[in-house]
Amino acid sequence: MFPFIVVSELDLKQNQVMVNHEKIHIRQQLELLILPFFIWYGMEFLVRFLISRDKGKAYRNISFEREAYANEKDLNYLKQRSFWRFLKYV
């Protein structure tokens, strides 16, 4: 949740890949001025769930998640990421 990364276990704070994944989401939220991000996220999840009837598939196919998962291991991704890059994953 913008502007924080909330973790259930303190060990996760040391996981650079997970932190990078969440930082990508923070950038996405900033680009969409926060509230529209959550509306888009929810609507996209709903559409993808109605198509697939599978919560896991619906979640993994949300454009924001696709971008974050595709680039979470690249710790320099946010330094060169273009504006609204998530649109590539719609």
RAMOGI-V398653 format. One line per field, one symbol per residue. ss: DSSP state (h for helix, s for strand, l for the rest). phi: phi as a letter, one per 40 degrees, with the letter a starting at -180 (. if undefined). burial: + if it has 16 or more other ideal C-beta (glycine too) atoms within 10 Angstrom, else -. Layout:
ss: ???
phi: ???
burial: ???
This chain:
ss: lllllllllhhhhhlhhhhhhhhhhhhhhhhlllhhhhhhhhhhhhhhhhhhllhhhhhhllhhhhhhhhhlllllhhhhllllhhhhhl
phi: .dcbbcbcbcdcccccccccdccccccccccbggdddcccdcccccccccccfbdcccccccdccdccccbccccbdccbcccfcdccbc
burial: ------------------+++++++++++-++----+--++--++--++--------+--+++++-++--++----+---+---++--+-
